[in-house]
Amino acid sequence: MSLNIMFLGCSTKETMLPENEPYSQKIYLTEKAKAIVGANNTFGFGLFNKINDETEMTDNIVISPLSASMALGMTMNGADGETRAAMENTLGFMDVTSEDINESYKNLIGALTTVDPNVTIEIPNSVWYSDVFSVLQEFVDINKDYFNAEVNPLDFSDQASVDVINNWVAESTHDKIKTILDQIDADAKMFLINAVYFNGTWKFEFDEQYTEPETFYLADGTTKQVDMMKQEATLSYCGNEVFVAVDLFYGSGNFSMVVMLPKADYTTGDIISEMNNENWNNWMNSFSEANIQLSLPKFKLEYEKRLNDALIEMGMAPAFDPYSADFSKINPDDPLFIGFVRQKTYIDVNEEGTEAAAVTIVGMYTTSVPEPSLPYFFTVNKPFVFAIKEKDTGAILFLGKVMEPIYED
């Protein structure tokens, strides 16, 4: 059966679950904490735009704004002067005290990891430094207290230290990301690492017996057959002149995936270019409920990106400058700079739900070395944008662009 029904724009009704199935608990943030989350999301949208600009149009992208922000937030506790100001500006933390920033990160970690017993979310942090390099105790204590970071000295000259760090990464992501380092350069002094692990079953799961191969239209005009999952359910939806979207809940409803499908004559790039905190909040407040016949491709993606260029373009250049970076709050005697920021991500979207992981590593180097209603048919059969978010805080855990769904066991 095929119905041609025009999609009428959004209402102003907030996204909501059926009244008889409320989610288990809410998250209440202070105004300062809300500002920090807003800053995190703004940073994430900016980073996503920069990476999209650097990436081939046909390539898939998956990033974790939350992971990048956490890793850089820990690093910022060691920055001072112009370097600190540049990092605060890039992360959106102007006119906010260090204590408020750290306290907000701490509260966010606690809230996200405990709010929904039916969704697993873990946000571990770690700091690893050379055992012949001196680190101020205050820097260690701040990251332990606010980020619950594991802080350990290691013999960076011993190749076994690479295995120690990679084992932490594998354990923290349930083996979805197994490595983040291949080697430790002679002048590397510290690595600050955040991991985010997410595992949630759909509130309305897809029945595997209805999954079948269907045509997906690629951006270059060609097509491919993909495994398309199907369901009919009461879902939250929205649309505007650029895209239509559905909001798919996990577990008890705190977390969800927003799937944004560009309308005819528009592309994923048009959606991404419109992404900013104001637009995002307006979009998220404009969903209403309808009976939807949804077709969504299964996809499993791995992604890796060096973030140096994007962060420098966003204003963090002083932190990467070997000759002017100021990380004296880590060690006042041995000048440091950020040698690299790298992120790896993984996501598996299938009939049961979503499993996703991210790791962001910040490599610190000494400055003596250069830088290293009626059913609406919502058929996702062309490139699309997605986000995994938490309802009450608005925190965005993952952002992605799927140009070609890939699913290999």
N, C-alpha and C positions, 0 to 999 in steps of 0.2 A: 504494500500500500504506500502510495506517495502523496503527500499533501503539499501544496504550494501555499505557504502562509507567510505573509509579509511580517518581518520582525519590526515591531513598533518601538521605539526608543526606550529609555530607562524611566522608571519612576524614581521618586526620591525616597522610597522606602528602604530602610536599612536591611542588610543581609540578616536573615534570621533562620533559626531552626524551627520545626514544628513545636508548638507550645507544650505538647506533652512529652517532648524529648529535649529538655534543656541540657546544655553541656554542664559538666560536673561542677566546675567552679570558675569564677571570674578572676581576672587579674586587675588590680587597681593600682595605677601608677601615680606618683606625685607629679606635679606640673614639671618639675625639673627632669624627672625620669622620662616623661612624655617628650620633652624637648630633645633629650638624648636619642630616643628612638627615632624621632623625626629626622634628626641629624644623620643617624645611621642610614636611614632609608634614602635620604637625599644623596649621601655619599655613594650608596649602592647604585642608584640610578645613574649618577655621573660616571662611575666606574664601568657600568654596563655599556653606556653609550660610547665611551672611549675604546673599550675592547671591541665593540661591534664595528667601530670605524676602522680598527686595525685588522679586522678579520675578513677573509674572503666571504663574499655574500652567501655562498652556498654552504659554509661551514656551520656546524652546530656549536652552540656555546652553553655552558652551564657554570655559573659562578655562585659563590656564597658571600653576599655583602656582609652578613653577620660575622663570618669567620675572618674576613679581611679586616674588618673594623676591630674585632677583639685582639688579633695579633698586633695590629698597629697601635691599639690602645695600650697594651702592655708595654710596647716599645717606647711610646710617648712618655711613660713615667721616667724614662732615663734622659729625656731631652730637656734642653734649656734654651733660653734666648730666642734668636731668630728661627732656629730649628724647631723649637717647641711651638712657636707661633705659626709656622708654616704647616706643621702637622695638625694643629688645632683647626686652622682655617680649612684645610683640605677635608678633614673629618667633620667639619661643621660645628665645632665646639667653641666658637668665639664667645667671650663674656661668660664662660662657665668655669667654676673653680675646679682644680684638679680633684679635690675631694668629692665634689658633686659628680664629676665624670666617672670616677672609680666606683663610687657608691651605686650609681645607676647601672653600670656594667654588672656589679655584684647582684643587685636586685633582679636584673633581667635574666641572668644565668639561673638564679634560684626559681624565678617564676616560670620560665619556659620549660625547665626540666621537671617540674612537679605538677603543672596545672592539669594535665590529662593523663590519668592512669592507663588509658587505652592506647596511648601513643608513646613510643620510646624516643626520647630526645636527650642526648648527652652532649655536654660542651666542656670537655677537658682542655686544660692549658698546661704548657710546660716551658721551662727555660733551661737551656743547657749551655754551660760556659766552660772555656778552657781552664783546666785546673792550675795553670800557671798564670792566669789572668785574675787580677783583683777586681771584685765587684762590691760596690757599696751595700752594706747591710740594709739600708733604708729601701733601696730599689728592690732587693729580694723580698723584704717584708711586705711592701705594698702589693707586689704581684701575687704573693702567697695569700694575703689577707683578702684582697678584693676579687682576684681572678681564680682563687683556689689553685694556683699554679704549682706544679711540681717543679722544684728548682734543684738542679744537680750539676756539680762539676764533673767533667770528663777529661780523659787524656786524648786531646784532639789529634795527637800524633799517631794514635793507635787506630788502625782501620776498624777494629772491633767497636769503636764508638759510633761509627756509622750504623752498625747493626743495632746498637742500643737505641738510637733515636728512631730508626725505621721500625723496630719492634714496638716502640711506644705508639707510633703512628698506626701500625696495623691493629694493635689491640684497641686503640681509641676509636677506630672506624669499623670494628668487627671484621677486619681483613678485607674491607672493600677498597681501601687504599693501602698498599703494602709498603711503599717507599716514598720518601720525600727528598732523600739525599743519596747521591752516588759516591761522593767523596767529601772530605773536609779539607779545604784549602789551607795552606800553611799559615796564612794571616787571618783566618777566621777566628773570632774570639767568642762569639755567642750566637745561639739560635733561639728565637722566641717562636713558639708554635701554638696555634689554636686548632682544634678539631671540632667539627660539628657532625653528629650522627643522628639521623632521623629515620624512624620506622613506624609507619602508620597504616592501618587498614582503612579502606574506604568505609564511610558510613553506609553507603549503598554499594556493595561489591558488584563487580561484573561477573556474570556467569560464563565460565570458560566455554561452555557448549555453544554459545552464540558468537564466539570470536571466529572470524573467518577472513581470508585474504580479500582485500579490496584495493582499489586504485588510489594512490596518493600522488598529487600533482606537484612536481618539483619546481623550483624557481626558474630553472632554465627551460621550462616548457616540456620536459620529458616526464614520464610517469614511472612508478614502480609499484609492485604489489607489497602491501604491508599487512600485518595481523591487526585487524580492527576490532576493538572491544566494543560491545553494545549493551545498552541498558535503557529502560524507560523509567523515569523517576521524577519526583518533585524536586527540582533543583533551582538554585539561585542563578539568575541570568541578568545580563545587561547588554546594552549596545549603544553605539553612537555613530557618527558619520564615518569613522575609521575602522571600527572593529565590533564584533560581538563577542561575548564572554560568558562562561559558566564558572561557578565557584563550587568545587567539589570538596565536601568535608571529610575529614578523617576522624576516627575514634568517636569521642564524645562531642566533637564539634569545635574545639578551640582552634585546631589547625586545619588549613584547607589549601587546595591548589586552585589557583585562578588560571584558566586556559583562555587565551585571547587570540581569536582568529580574525585576521584582517578581512575586511570586506573587499568586494570586487574593485579593481583599480588601485588598491592599497597593498602595502607589503609589511612584513615584520619590521623593516627599518622605519616605516612611518609610525608604528606603534612605539618603538623604542625611543624615537626622537621626541615623542610627546611625554615621555616618562619623567616626571618630576614629582616632588612630594605633594604639591597642591593638586595636580591632576590626579595623582594616585588616590589621594583621600576622597576626592570627588567621585571617582569611579567606584571606589569600594563602598561608598554610601549610596550608590545608585542601583543596587541590585534589587530585584523582586523575584518572587517565586512563580514557577510555571511547570507544567508537565512537559518534560523534555525527552525526546528520543535522541539519546547521545551516542555518537560513534567516535571513539577516541583510539588512536593507534597506540599499541604497546611500544615502549622504547626503553632502551638501556644504553646509557652514554657514559663515557669517561672523557674528562677534559683536563688539560693542563695549560697554565698560562703564567708567564713571567710578567709581573705587574709593574715593573720599574717605569717604563715609558708612560703608561697611563697615569700613574701616581705623580710623576714629574710634571706632566702636562696639567694635572689638576691642582698643582701648586706646592707639591712636597719636595721640590728640587733641593732646598738646603739640606735636607736629611740625607740625600744621596751624594752630596758634594764632599769628596775626601778632604778638602782643604778648609771647609767652613762649617761642616756639621758639628753640632754641639750636643754630645751625649755625656756631658760631664756628670750627670746624676747617676750614671752607671759606674764610671771610673773617671775621676777628674784629672788623672795623670797620663793616661794612654788614650789619645783621641780616637774616637770611633765614628764610623758612618755606616749607613745602610748599604750593603753591597748588593743585595737582591731581595725581592719579595716574590715568592712563587706560590701559586695556589693549584691544588689538584682537587677535582670533584668527581663524583660518581652518582648516577641516579638510575634507578630501575622502576619503571612504572608498568604495572601489570594488573591483572584482574582483581587481585586481592588488595592492592594498595601501592604504597611507594616506599622504597628504601633509598636513602640518599646520604652521602657523606662528603665532607670537605675538609681539607687541611691547608692552612696557610702558614708559611714559614718566612720569618724575617731573619736574614743573615747579616750579622754585624761584623765589620772588618776594621782593622786598624788603618789609619789614614796613610800608612807608608806604601799601600798597594793600590792600584787603580781598580775600578769597579768590575766585578764579575756579573498555559490555558488549554486550548487544543494543543496537541503535541506540536512543539516547535522542533524541527529537525536540525540538530546541531551536529554537523558532520565535519570532523577535523581532518580534511583530506588534502591539506596543503600546509606549507610552513606556518608555524604558530609560535607564540610567546607564552611562557608560563611563569608563575611565581608560587612558591610555598610560603605561607604567612601564618602568623598567629593573630586571632581575631581581636582580643582586647588590647594588646600592646601595639598591634599593627606592625610588629617586627617582621621583616622579610628575611627568611632563612636562605632561600635559593631563588635565583633568577635565571631563566634560560630561554634560548631560541632554538627550536627544532626545525631545521631545514630539510632533514632527511631522517625519518625514524629508522633506527637500527635496533634489532633485538636478537641477540645471539646468546644461547645458554652456555 
